[in-house]
Amino acid sequence: MRFICIVVLLYGIMYAQSYKAYTENMPPYNYIKNGKMSGISTDVLKNITKNSNSIYIKKVELYPWKRAYKKVINTQNTVLYSTGRSQQREKLFAWVGPIDSIRVGVVSKKSKNININKISDLNNYKIGTITSSFVEQKLLKNGLKEKNLDSFISIESQIKKLISGRVDSVAFSIPAICYFLIELGEDLKDYEEIYLLGEAELYFAFNRQSDKDMINELNRNINKLDIEHLSKTYTLSN
């Protein structure tokens, strides 16, 4: 019996596909803590692949979002997370999820006294965004002019611009904005959400050439996972 188990285990390892994962700094879902990739999505990825005979994650790398996005589109055996799923992106990837749903919006200093009644009003301000992000794409799709977006690869840099007044607001995941404001010593009471862009469901975006049976297996695994319980171990201070 022991021999049979060893053979089965080795067979699974031999035929499991090695994947490289790419992610960005977006707490509490994916971020570096004590020199290691951490976060809710990182833990979910570990959980849904650890007992799979189809896939194992060889490495997780933190990349600028635009670079990681293009890498996964053009490279087999890769996965990108945490990724907002949209009609624009639907055919570019094979999707596993959802992982969770997040609030996305635009945040400014209260002292700026910005009042937004409709999304086009945002064109009156300079807004910090992350290049090629779901939020940036959503703003552009809804009529925001590119000249009014300060697009950059790092959310932490954009938050620093918000603090110093180099941008009027930042559009991104609300939990991530709050996390970096706290990390940079800011009082959240001095900031406000001036416009809600909505809720975005987060997914693992696999290269579209990924094996369909593997994708189906991972979707079954994620549906069995108690993500709500897992996410309780993360707070904005983690």
Steps between C-alpha positions, in 0.01 A plus 500: 500500500784739585661428161173573318459833686854605409443412135172699493670797665790495254260462208314812616822701536625386158184611322418814701579814304738754647354852509647839584270750670522877463339752729509862614502678834130518595438434871335311653478267198859490379799672655842435647526440874829416670659443160234250383192522284196510723133591486157345457540420129847355552361264764207405278738415215703276732186325622345427160824365351658312791312173444475525123659247266466751213699801620756623749614858549873515448544867587305815583649830382399857577493701175365837388143431391536595132809282460342203680179537297687481169721217628206273579321577174809401301652220711365149551487348850454833673230652719423858606326606822295667642327595175174683441293313244337711231350464153811669361723230654271199474659329199858587596523252789367177649326593826498339844287653773362720626739545791313790657315820421659837573384859512673720241478876496665838505651642820604857574598718796198648676674837498467510119120522533442308176137428412429250224143458376575299187808319372577765236556751783825314572641656183544820698771338714829318471446138599775254588449155346693178448599436139276240326310431823133402505416835659693704244334310216159560659563875526608526137204293383267739684633813334791613714759676289845345497661842557325519839644169618840485666578140404785320674608146591507529881200557728730599787650777284151620408399514866809710575393739221154520660655586838729766354227649279660409168172330402150597613386143556586135451279238335559141609388231743372680812655247745841538331481881510415487871783254566765723343366818662535329838845364412614851406382644830182669382175534696213348301269765645671753273392313186171415333360295218376756249366258242411132509583315179332184625587152613758295313529122521859379519621195309810302410565574132682207337663509159218412259690194368470334842352152511120519530477200734751665732303826499181307578673316785625825651154656476356200684770534765436872554126439532572259788726746679375708795657827381301710747656311790846525344467877441425563869868441574583818304435856607624833370780491760639160389 
